[in-house]
Amino acid sequence: MKNRLRVVASFAVLSAGALVMLAAAIPTFGLARRFYSEIIGKKIGIVILRLWGVQSVVHRSLPLPAGQLIYIANHTSTIDLFLLIALGLPRTRFFMFGAVRKIVPLAVIGYLIRIFWTAPQEFPEKRRRIFARADRILRRSGDSVYLSPEGMRVVDGEVGHFNKGSFHLATSLHAPIIPIYIAIPRDINPGVGYDARPGQIDIWFLRPIETHDWRLEDLEKNRDAVHDLYLRVHDSVRATGKPPAELVA
């Protein structure tokens, strides 16, 4: 019963946040994307995490590199969305699965902060067009971007298969990749559901991965190297509670 009330309260917060964002968009002609995302969106994420009793602890000692960045993270839970927007990543656009547009407040928020809506893997041509459009927009704007190489939640909390889209984009833009590892304890992780429980979630920023010399012919090799890095981090967090020290930013 308590979780049902939290779901209802979270939807209310999303709806109120969407209305506030829409109200801010009208006098600004929809042009203040960073304000919608980094101020209003961040607050929405923080409030929803508090509703669920989730405390997020960010581990990052070094400043983020200047310029355009590509953020990636493992994707194990429905909580991830709120953790990420609560970070208020500067000048960053997001990729999100297009089906969530059925949730009206998320659709309103998503369109205002200019989310790139993705299609399922079984529509490769449509996905190629989406990523090509995102490439053109990001190249022109210089904005950073977040996307999950796993593409979908991994129910058992392990690191899943990595798709190539993130790494194709990084290769094309030659923007550094900022890997983020989200450590959600199994006893509070709702997976694909909404049965989250109170607790602490650690968000680790890992050292940037330079892509200035990446080539398309090395796409799978580079993807697999980053996947191996995540497996190493995952195993270390499970064993010691933190990633290897030399990988942490």
Secondary structure per residue as TSV (DSSP state, phi and psi in degrees):
chain	resnum	aa	ss	phi	psi
A	1	M	-	360.0	-41.6
A	2	K	H	-61.8	-41.6
A	3	N	H	-68.0	-33.4
A	4	R	H	-63.3	-40.8
A	5	L	H	-63.8	-37.4
A	6	R	H	-67.0	-37.9
A	7	V	H	-61.6	-45.7
A	8	V	H	-62.5	-44.1
A	9	A	H	-64.9	-38.2
A	10	S	H	-65.1	-41.0
A	11	F	H	-64.3	-37.6
A	12	A	H	-64.3	-41.5
A	13	V	H	-64.6	-43.5
A	14	L	H	-59.5	-44.3
A	15	S	H	-65.1	-45.3
A	16	A	H	-63.7	-41.7
A	17	G	H	-63.1	-39.7
A	18	A	H	-63.7	-39.7
A	19	L	H	-66.5	-41.6
A	20	V	H	-62.9	-43.5
A	21	M	H	-64.4	-40.9
A	22	L	H	-64.9	-40.5
A	23	A	H	-63.2	-36.9
A	24	A	H	-71.8	-29.4
A	25	A	H	-73.9	-29.9
A	26	I	T	-62.5	-54.0
A	27	P	T	-72.2	-17.9
A	28	T	T	-99.7	7.8
A	29	F	T	57.2	28.3
A	30	G	T	70.8	14.0
A	31	L	-	-98.2	-9.0
A	32	A	-	-94.8	55.9
A	33	R	H	-56.6	-40.9
A	34	R	H	-65.4	-36.7
A	35	F	H	-65.3	-43.7
A	36	Y	I	-61.6	-43.1
A	37	S	I	-80.8	-50.8
A	38	E	I	-84.0	-17.6
A	39	I	I	-108.6	-63.3
A	40	I	I	-69.8	-48.8
A	41	G	I	-60.3	-42.7
A	42	K	H	-59.4	-42.8
A	43	K	H	-64.6	-39.6
A	44	I	H	-59.0	-46.9
A	45	G	H	-61.0	-44.3
A	46	I	H	-63.1	-44.3
A	47	V	H	-64.4	-42.5
A	48	I	H	-66.9	-39.6
A	49	L	H	-61.3	-40.4
A	50	R	H	-65.3	-37.0
A	51	L	H	-57.6	-36.0
A	52	W	T	-92.1	2.7
A	53	G	T	71.4	25.1
A	54	V	E	-96.7	124.7
A	55	Q	E	-105.9	121.1
A	56	S	E	-101.2	130.7
A	57	V	E	-114.9	117.7
A	58	V	E	-93.7	128.6
A	59	H	E	-109.3	104.9
A	60	R	-	-159.5	119.6
A	61	S	-	-103.8	-23.4
A	62	L	S	-97.0	146.1
A	63	P	-	-67.9	154.5
A	64	L	-	-67.6	144.1
A	65	P	-	-60.4	153.5
A	66	A	S	-75.0	155.8
A	67	G	S	91.5	-169.7
A	68	Q	-	-70.5	135.9
A	69	L	-	-132.6	153.9
A	70	I	E	-117.8	110.8
A	71	Y	E	-90.3	136.0
A	72	I	E	-131.5	157.9
A	73	A	E	-154.6	156.7
A	74	N	-	-67.9	156.4
A	75	H	-	-134.6	98.1
A	76	T	-	-117.8	-2.7
A	77	S	-	-158.5	155.6
A	78	T	T	-65.7	-17.8
A	79	I	T	-68.0	-25.9
A	80	D	H	-53.1	-42.4
A	81	L	H	-55.0	-45.9
A	82	F	H	-76.4	-31.3
A	83	L	H	-62.3	-43.0
A	84	L	H	-71.9	-43.6
A	85	I	H	-70.4	-26.3
A	86	A	H	-69.4	-17.6
A	87	L	H	-72.2	-25.2
A	88	G	T	60.1	44.3
A	89	L	-	-56.3	129.4
A	90	P	T	-67.8	132.9
A	91	R	T	49.4	48.1
A	92	T	E	-121.7	131.1
A	93	R	E	-99.7	164.2
A	94	F	E	-127.1	149.1
A	95	F	E	-97.1	140.2
A	96	M	E	-148.3	145.8
A	97	F	E	-60.9	126.8
A	98	G	G	-60.9	-24.0
A	99	A	G	-63.7	-23.6
A	100	V	G	-69.9	-9.0
A	101	R	G	-65.7	-11.7
A	102	K	G	-67.1	-23.1
A	103	I	S	-86.7	103.9
A	104	V	H	-54.5	-47.9
A	105	P	H	-59.9	-38.5
A	106	L	H	-65.4	-37.6
A	107	A	H	-63.3	-44.8
A	108	V	H	-61.1	-49.1
A	109	I	H	-60.7	-44.9
A	110	G	H	-60.9	-42.9
A	111	Y	H	-68.5	-35.9
A	112	L	H	-71.5	-34.2
A	113	I	T	-93.8	7.9
A	114	R	T	64.1	51.9
A	115	I	-	-69.3	144.7
A	116	F	E	-89.1	111.9
A	117	W	E	-84.2	126.3
A	118	T	E	-100.1	163.5
A	119	A	-	-110.8	160.3
A	120	P	-	-61.1	159.3
A	121	Q	T	-60.2	-26.1
A	122	E	T	-75.1	2.6
A	123	F	-	-120.9	68.3
A	124	P	H	-61.5	-37.0
A	125	E	H	-68.2	-39.8
A	126	K	H	-64.6	-40.6
A	127	R	H	-64.3	-39.6
A	128	R	H	-61.3	-40.5
A	129	R	H	-66.1	-39.6
A	130	I	H	-62.8	-46.1
A	131	F	H	-70.2	-34.8
A	132	A	H	-65.5	-41.2
A	133	R	H	-64.1	-44.0
A	134	A	H	-61.3	-40.4
A	135	D	H	-58.3	-46.1
A	136	R	H	-63.9	-44.5
A	137	I	H	-65.6	-45.5
A	138	L	H	-67.9	-35.9
A	139	R	H	-64.7	-38.3
A	140	R	H	-74.8	-41.8
A	141	S	H	-86.2	-26.8
A	142	G	-	75.4	8.0
A	143	D	-	-66.6	154.5
A	144	S	E	-83.3	171.4
A	145	V	E	-149.6	147.3
A	146	Y	E	-116.0	138.4
A	147	L	-	-157.1	153.3
A	148	S	-	-98.0	123.0
A	149	P	T	-68.4	-19.8
A	150	E	T	-73.9	-28.5
A	151	G	-	80.2	-33.1
A	152	M	S	-145.1	161.7
A	153	R	-	-67.5	139.9
A	154	V	-	-98.9	114.0
A	155	V	T	-63.6	-38.3
A	156	D	T	-86.9	6.4
A	157	G	S	81.6	3.7
A	158	E	S	-83.8	171.3
A	159	V	-	-84.3	119.7
A	160	G	-	-89.1	-173.5
A	161	H	-	-62.2	140.2
A	162	F	-	-97.1	129.6
A	163	N	-	-80.3	167.9
A	164	K	S	-89.2	-14.2
A	165	G	H	-55.6	-45.7
A	166	S	H	-59.5	-39.9
A	167	F	H	-82.7	-28.3
A	168	H	H	-65.5	-42.6
A	169	L	H	-64.1	-44.1
A	170	A	H	-62.8	-38.9
A	171	T	H	-66.4	-39.6
A	172	S	H	-70.0	-44.6
A	173	L	H	-84.8	-18.6
A	174	H	T	54.2	35.6
A	175	A	-	-94.2	142.4
A	176	P	-	-61.1	143.6
A	177	I	E	-92.3	131.4
A	178	I	E	-107.3	101.3
A	179	P	E	-77.3	134.5
A	180	I	E	-119.6	132.5
A	181	Y	E	-113.0	122.2
A	182	I	E	-100.7	115.8
A	183	A	E	-103.4	100.3
A	184	I	-	-105.6	116.2
A	185	P	-	-56.6	143.1
A	186	R	T	-59.9	-32.1
A	187	D	T	-76.2	-6.9
A	188	I	T	-120.2	-3.7
A	189	N	-	-80.5	118.8
A	190	P	-	-82.1	-5.4
A	191	G	T	61.0	-127.2
A	192	V	T	-85.0	-0.8
A	193	G	S	-102.7	-157.6
A	194	Y	S	-125.7	16.1
A	195	D	-	-89.4	53.3
A	196	A	-	-74.3	151.3
A	197	R	-	-124.1	154.1
A	198	P	S	-60.2	148.1
A	199	G	E	162.1	-174.8
A	200	Q	E	-103.5	135.4
A	201	I	E	-118.0	130.1
A	202	D	E	-100.6	132.5
A	203	I	E	-116.3	114.6
A	204	W	E	-104.7	124.1
A	205	F	E	-88.5	123.1
A	206	L	B	-97.2	168.5
A	207	R	-	-64.1	142.5
A	208	P	-	-59.4	148.5
A	209	I	B	-109.6	115.6
A	210	E	-	-74.4	139.8
A	211	T	-	-125.4	11.5
A	212	H	T	-61.4	-25.2
A	213	D	T	-108.4	13.5
A	214	W	-	-72.6	142.8
A	215	R	-	-126.1	153.4
A	216	L	G	-62.1	-31.3
A	217	E	G	-68.6	-14.9
A	218	D	G	-103.6	15.9
A	219	L	H	-56.8	-50.4
A	220	E	H	-68.3	-36.4
A	221	K	H	-63.6	-44.3
A	222	N	H	-67.3	-41.1
A	223	R	H	-58.7	-46.1
A	224	D	H	-66.2	-33.4
A	225	A	H	-66.1	-40.3
A	226	V	H	-70.2	-37.1
A	227	H	H	-61.5	-42.9
A	228	D	H	-61.6	-37.7
A	229	L	H	-60.8	-44.5
A	230	Y	H	-65.0	-38.0
A	231	L	H	-63.1	-39.8
A	232	R	H	-64.4	-44.7
A	233	V	H	-63.7	-44.2
A	234	H	H	-59.4	-47.4
A	235	D	H	-63.3	-39.1
A	236	S	H	-67.2	-42.0
A	237	V	H	-64.2	-41.2
A	238	R	H	-64.0	-35.5
A	239	A	H	-85.3	-38.4
A	240	T	H	-122.4	-10.5
A	241	G	S	90.2	-0.5
A	242	K	S	-155.9	159.2
A	243	P	-	-71.4	166.5
A	244	P	-	-55.8	134.9
A	245	A	G	-56.6	-35.9
A	246	E	G	-72.6	-9.9
A	247	L	G	-98.6	-10.6
A	248	V	B	-85.7	136.1
A	249	A	-	-79.2	360.0
